[in-house]
Amino acid sequence: MRGITVHDSPDEAFDDPSPSVSPAYSEDLHVRNYDVERSYRVTVTVRNADGVAFEETYWLRPGAFLSEINEIDPGEYEVTVEIDNGRSVSRTCQVDADHDHSVLIELGNGIVSITQGIYR
């Protein structure tokens, strides 16, 4: 796996034995499934003026979340997310090492949303 980290619960994330991160650490995408009963197949496509910069499909169980670390070069992108029930959403987002410039994708109750920035 590339820079992806998947956790099925917040407690598991704190038990992650990954080495500490360097100042170059950038959480480019953070995907959360808030649904307590349903898993989702999620396709994320990130485009810039040159075309597709990143594309991946994930399967998230209820309560799971994941992060893509250092996978997208800094810049402005059109982010499109589609879930398995056919719903999709797009948004223009800035991506760089600042947590305010990460892409937050949230799933739940059959709905998907994209916001700019990770709330810490």
N, C-alpha and C positions, 0 to 999 in steps of 0.2 A: 504494500500500500504506500501511496505517496505521503503527503502530509496530513492525511485524514485521521481523526481521532473520534471514535464512536463510544458513547457511554449510554447505558440503559437507565442510569439513575444519577442524580447529583452526587450522592455519596461515593459512587464508583469513580467519578471524576477526581475527587480529592485523594483517592487511594492510588491514582495513576502513578506508576514508578518512572515516568518519563523524566529525562534529565531536564534541568532548568533551562529556560529559553534564553537566547541571546538577545541583545537589543534589536537585531534585525527581524525578530519574530513579528509576524503579521497574521492575525486571524482574519482571513479574507471573507470567509462565509461561515455562518453559524446557523444550523438548521435544527429546529425544535419541534417535536410532536407532542402537543399538549393533550391530545386525545387519549383518554384512559382506556378505551375499548378497541380502538381501530389502528391497524398498521397502514402505512401509506407508501406507495411507490412515488418517488419525487424525482423529476428531471429538471435539472438546473442548467440553463444555457446563459453564458456571459459573452456578450459581443461588444466589440469596439469598431472603429472605422475600418480596421483591417479584416474584420470577419469574426469568426468564433474564436475567442481567447481561451475558453474553458467550457467543458460540457461533461456532466456526470449524472448518472441515475443512481439513486439510493433507495433502500428499503428500510423504513424506520418503524420499529415496533412502538406500541403505546408507551409514552413517557420518555422515549429515547431522544438523544440529541447528538449532533456531530459537528465537527469543525474541519474546515480546510485551512491548512496553515501554509503560508508562503507559496501558494499555487498560482496566484494572479498578480501580474505586474501592476505597479501603481498606475492609476489612471481612471478615467471616467468610462463607465460601461452601461449598456442596456442589459439588465438582468431579467430573464424570463423563467418562471417556475410553473411547471405543470404537474398536477397530481393525478392519480389513477382514475379519478371520477370525471376527468375531462376539464376540470376547472383550471384556469391559468391566470397569471397576473404578470405584468411587466413594470419595471421601474428603472429610471436612470439613477445610478449610484456611483459615488466616488470610492475607490478602493486604495488604501495604503496602510501603513503601520499604525495609524491613529485608530483607536477603538471607535471613534465617531465616524470613521470611514470604512467600517466593515459592513457586510450585507447580512442582515438578520432575516431569516425566513422562518415563519411560524405556521404550524399546521394544527388543525383541530376542528371538530364538528363538520368535516367535509369542506372546510374553507382553508385557503392559503393566503398569506400576506407577506409582503416584503417591506422592510423598513431599513433606514440608514442608521447604523450605529448599534453597538452592543452595550446594553445597560449593565453596568457593574455595580 
